[in-house]
């Protein structure tokens, strides 16, 4: 089942429940429904995680966990997906979001883009609006792709399993029919047994 695949890549529950910042979410963090791996909870988790990864400031995982509680999504997957953005992938991703926002707002793009505190302090007045617009747009698109993509993947996986099960059942049924059907050798023996012997033939003459 797909849930085994998602469990493999999700963080251990202790990583989340023992995080000092996660404790501010209270007892809701321990609701059993938030830790189940089913089609709807995982799809919602992908929508939340892939949206929150576009938040251009720290605290993405806390926000993702809070939204998972609110929408009854799977918490481990919601938190894990925000780490798609990291020190390596973050700068090009946020630059792409900034470009999207600048083009939507018809603003000129800045010639040089960095993701560090010093540079942001110097340019925040120029980039904040296209950055917010761009991140919002790509977050929405990512959430929709994540949600409906998981729904489609889960249905496809289940349909394949059902198809394989039916094929196995058909194969077993054919084998059972073959075992219950008399063989040619048995048929020949039966025919030979029913034919009259030479002595019987002479008496008939």
TIMIMAR-763028 format. One line per 5 residues: their letters; for each residue x negated, y, z negated of C-alpha. Coordinates in steps of 0.2 Angstrom, whole numbers, plus 5000, padded with zeros to 4 digits. Each point is the difference from the previous one (the first is absolute). Example, Ala and Ser with C-alpha at 12.3 -4.5 7.8 and 13.67 -1.06 7.14 Angstrom:
# TIMIMAR-763028
AS) 4938 4978 4961 ~ 4994 5017 5003 .
END
This chain:
# TIMIMAR-763028
XXXXX) 5000 5000 5000 ~ 4994 5018 5003 ~ 5001 5004 4981 ~ 4984 4989 4998 ~ 4991 5010 5012 .
XXXXX) 5005 5016 4992 ~ 4996 4993 4982 ~ 4982 4996 5006 ~ 4996 5018 5005 ~ 5010 5009 4985 .
XXXXX) 4990 5005 4985 ~ 5002 4990 4984 ~ 5014 5006 4988 ~ 4987 5004 4986 ~ 4992 5013 5012 .
XXXXX) 5016 5010 5000 ~ 5008 4997 4983 ~ 4983 5003 4991 ~ 4996 5016 5009 ~ 5001 5015 4988 .
XXXXX) 5009 5011 5013 ~ 5013 4987 5004 ~ 5005 4999 4982 ~ 5009 5017 5002 ~ 5013 4991 5010 .
XXXXX) 5006 4991 4984 ~ 5009 4983 4999 ~ 5007 5001 5017 ~ 4983 4995 5007 ~ 5003 4982 4992 .
XXXXX) 5017 4997 5008 ~ 4999 4983 5008 ~ 5009 5005 5016 ~ 4986 5012 5004 ~ 4987 4985 5001 .
XXXXX) 5010 4989 5011 ~ 4995 4997 5018 ~ 5015 4999 5011 ~ 5004 5008 5017 ~ 5009 5015 4993 .
XXXXX) 4988 5004 4986 ~ 4985 4998 5011 ~ 5007 5010 5014 ~ 5004 5014 4988 ~ 4982 4999 4993 .
XXXXX) 4993 5002 5017 ~ 5010 5015 5004 ~ 4995 5008 4983 ~ 4982 4995 5001 ~ 4997 5005 5018 .
XXXXX) 5009 5017 4996 ~ 4990 5004 4984 ~ 4984 4996 5009 ~ 5002 5017 5009 ~ 5001 5010 4984 .
XXXXX) 4984 5011 5002 ~ 4996 5001 4981 ~ 4996 4988 4986 ~ 5014 4990 4991 ~ 5006 4991 5015 .
XXXXX) 5002 4983 4991 ~ 5009 5008 4985 ~ 5013 5008 5012 ~ 5001 4983 5010 ~ 5004 4991 4983 .
XXXXX) 5013 5012 4995 ~ 5009 4999 5017 ~ 4999 4981 4999 ~ 5009 5001 4983 ~ 5013 5012 5007 .
XXXXX) 5003 4990 5016 ~ 4998 4983 4992 ~ 4985 4996 5012 ~ 4986 4988 4996 ~ 4987 5009 4990 .
XXXXX) 4984 4991 5004 ~ 5003 5002 5019 ~ 5005 5019 4998 ~ 4984 5004 4990 ~ 4989 4989 5011 .
XXXXX) 5004 5008 5016 ~ 4996 5018 4994 ~ 4982 4995 5000 ~ 5000 4999 5019 ~ 4994 5018 4998 .
XXXXX) 4983 5000 4992 ~ 4984 5010 5001 ~ 4996 4992 5017 ~ 5017 5000 5008 ~ 5007 5015 4992 .
XXXXX) 4992 5014 5009 ~ 5004 4994 5018 ~ 5018 4996 4995 ~ 5003 5017 4992 ~ 4992 5009 5014 .
XXXXX) 5012 4991 5012 ~ 5015 5005 4989 ~ 4993 5018 5000 ~ 4999 5000 5019 ~ 5018 4993 5001 .
XXXXX) 5006 5014 4989 ~ 4990 5014 5009 ~ 5008 4994 5016 ~ 5017 4999 4994 ~ 4998 5018 4993 .
XXXXX) 4991 5006 5015 ~ 4986 5006 4990 ~ 4981 5000 5006 ~ 4990 4986 4992 ~ 4985 5004 4990 .
XXXXX) 4983 4995 5008 ~ 4993 4991 4985 ~ 5010 4988 4988 ~ 4994 4993 4984 ~ 5008 4992 4985 .
XXXXX) 4991 5006 4985 ~ 5004 5012 4986 ~ 4989 5014 5005 ~ 5006 5000 5018 ~ 5018 4999 4995 .
XXXXX) 4998 5015 4988 ~ 4994 5010 5015 ~ 5012 4995 5013 ~ 5016 4996 4990 ~ 5008 5016 5005 .
XXXXX) 4998 4995 5019 ~ 5004 4981 4999 ~ 5013 4997 4986 ~ 5015 5003 5011 ~ 4995 4989 5015 .
XXXXX) 4993 4987 4988 ~ 5016 4999 4990 ~ 5011 4999 5016 ~ 4988 4987 5008 ~ 4999 4989 4985 .
XXXXX) 5018 5000 4998 ~ 5004 4995 5018 ~ 4987 4986 5000 ~ 5006 4994 4983 ~ 5017 4999 5006 .
XXXXX) 4995 4991 5016 ~ 4989 4988 4990 ~ 5014 4996 4988 ~ 5012 4996 5013 ~ 4988 4989 5010 .
XXXXX) 4995 4991 4983 ~ 5018 4997 4995 ~ 5007 4994 5016 ~ 4984 4991 5005 ~ 5000 4989 4984 .
XXXXX) 5019 4997 5003 ~ 4996 4994 5017 ~ 4985 4990 4995 ~ 5009 4991 4986 ~ 5015 4995 5011 .
XXXXX) 4988 4994 5014 ~ 4990 4990 4987 ~ 5016 4992 4993 ~ 5007 4996 5018 ~ 4984 4992 5004 .
XXXXX) 5001 4989 4985 ~ 5018 4995 5004 ~ 4995 4996 5018 ~ 4986 4989 4994 ~ 5011 4991 4987 .
XXXXX) 5013 4997 5014 ~ 4986 4993 5011 ~ 4994 4988 4986 ~ 5018 4994 4997 ~ 5003 4997 5019 .
XXXXX) 4983 4991 5001 ~ 5005 4989 4985 ~ 5017 4997 5007 ~ 4993 4994 5016 ~ 4988 4988 4991 .
XXXXX) 5014 4993 4990 ~ 5010 4997 5015 ~ 4985 4991 5008 ~ 4998 4989 4985 ~ 5018 4995 5000 .
XXXXX) 5001 4996 5019 ~ 4996 4981 5004 ~ 4984 4999 5010 ~ 4998 4992 5017 ~ 4992 4985 4992 .
XXXXX) 5015 4997 4989 ~ 5012 5002 5015 ~ 4990 4988 5010 ~ 5000 4987 4986 ~ 5019 5002 4999 .
XXXXX) 5003 4997 5018 ~ 4989 4985 5000 ~ 5009 4993 4985 ~ 5017 5002 5009 ~ 4995 4991 5016 .
XXXXX) 5004 4981 5002 ~ 4986 4988 4998 ~ 4996 4987 5013 ~ 5009 4986 4991 ~ 5016 5011 5000 .
XXXXX) 4998 5004 5018 ~ 4999 4981 5004 ~ 5016 4997 4990 ~ 5009 5014 5009 ~ 4995 4991 5017 .
END
